[in-house]
Amino acid sequence: MTYTIQVNVMPLKDLLDPQGKAVLNGLSNLGLKGVGDVRIGKRITLQIEAESEEAARVIADEASKKLLANAVMEYYEIEKV
């Protein structure tokens, strides 16, 4: 069976997010006040052929650890679509 899994990759909360800061400054320059912080990440959608949803999640987790997320600078969350 084919499962659709989304992996959300975000910068660690303790690290500076230069893209987020640039967007925050841009919003401020546009007069949009009240935005306290912006964090920019990636959303990756995988179509995984597996025997079960749990097996698909294991594959997505392995892909995230080995390729999709840099554990030094990012964390990831896996969700089924």
Backbone torsions as a table, in degrees:
resi	resn	phi	psi	omega
1	MET	NA	149.9	179.4
2	THR	-99.7	129.5	179.0
3	TYR	-116.4	140.6	174.6
4	THR	-100.2	120.5	-178.6
5	ILE	-122.0	135.4	174.9
6	GLN	-108.3	136.4	176.2
7	VAL	-114.9	120.9	176.9
8	ASN	-102.2	120.9	-178.6
9	VAL	-113.3	125.8	-178.4
10	MET	-131.8	153.4	175.1
11	PRO	-66.1	146.8	175.8
12	LEU	-57.9	143.5	-175.6
13	LYS	-62.4	-28.7	-178.2
14	ASP	-81.4	-9.7	-177.4
15	LEU	-98.7	148.8	175.2
16	LEU	-65.6	138.0	176.5
17	ASP	-114.0	93.0	-175.8
18	PRO	-60.2	-37.1	178.0
19	GLN	-65.3	-42.9	178.6
20	GLY	-62.0	-42.1	178.2
21	LYS	-62.8	-40.2	179.1
22	ALA	-63.5	-42.4	178.4
23	VAL	-67.0	-41.5	178.1
24	LEU	-59.1	-44.9	177.6
25	ASN	-64.1	-39.6	178.3
26	GLY	-63.3	-41.9	177.9
27	LEU	-62.4	-42.1	178.4
28	SER	-62.8	-43.0	179.0
29	ASN	-63.5	-27.3	177.9
30	LEU	-83.3	-0.5	178.9
31	GLY	85.8	11.7	179.4
32	LEU	-89.9	99.4	-177.4
33	LYS	-94.3	163.1	175.2
34	GLY	97.1	-8.0	177.1
35	VAL	-85.2	118.0	-174.8
36	GLY	-86.2	-33.8	-177.0
37	ASP	-157.9	150.5	176.1
38	VAL	-132.0	129.4	175.2
39	ARG	-122.2	132.1	-179.0
40	ILE	-114.4	131.0	-179.4
41	GLY	-135.8	-156.7	-178.4
42	LYS	-129.5	145.0	171.2
43	ARG	-118.9	120.0	-176.0
44	ILE	-116.9	126.1	179.1
45	THR	-105.3	125.9	-179.4
46	LEU	-115.2	135.9	169.2
47	GLN	-100.2	112.6	-173.2
48	ILE	-118.0	126.8	174.6
49	GLU	-88.4	117.1	-177.3
50	ALA	-152.6	165.9	-178.8
51	GLU	-74.3	-27.8	-178.2
52	SER	-151.4	168.0	176.9
53	GLU	-62.6	-40.0	179.6
54	GLU	-62.2	-41.3	178.2
55	ALA	-64.8	-37.9	177.8
56	ALA	-65.3	-40.0	177.8
57	ARG	-64.3	-37.7	178.2
58	VAL	-63.2	-42.6	178.2
59	ILE	-63.6	-44.7	179.4
60	ALA	-63.0	-39.4	178.6
61	ASP	-63.8	-44.2	179.2
62	GLU	-63.9	-42.5	178.2
63	ALA	-62.2	-39.6	-179.7
64	SER	-65.5	-44.9	-179.4
65	LYS	-66.3	-38.9	-173.5
66	LYS	-88.8	-24.3	-172.5
67	LEU	-141.1	-45.1	-167.6
68	LEU	-76.6	-30.6	-177.7
69	ALA	-126.5	141.9	174.8
70	ASN	-94.3	106.4	-174.0
71	ALA	-59.7	-21.9	179.8
72	VAL	-72.6	-32.8	-173.2
73	MET	-121.3	-11.4	-172.0
74	GLU	-136.8	157.9	168.8
75	TYR	-123.7	164.0	-179.2
76	TYR	-137.9	156.1	175.5
77	GLU	-131.5	140.7	-179.4
78	ILE	-110.7	133.9	176.4
79	GLU	-140.1	145.8	176.8
80	LYS	-86.0	141.8	179.1
81	VAL	-91.3	NA	NA
